[in-house]
Amino acid sequence: MVASVTGGKLDFDTTAGTVRAGWSTTGGVMDRTTGYTLSFDLQVGSESHVSNDRAGFSVIALSSDLQGIELGF
């Protein structure tokens, strides 16, 4: 896995070997009662997997009360 930041953008490359990893960050408390916005810009250069029942990219958003949602693309 190689992670680097260039021009304010994160390049997170997991194509080498069998490494699979994630990245997390918060800008503060994510409160479901008041609501919050999840936004991201991304480009998936390539992806491969054994099963057709898998997402190429997934995001998991967890609130401060540990309730969350997973979005698979």
Buried (B, 14 or more C-beta within 10 A) or exposed (E): EEEEEEEEEEEEEBEEEEEEEEEEEEEEEBEEEEEBEEEEEEEEEEEEEEEEEEEEEEBEBBBEEEEEEEEEE
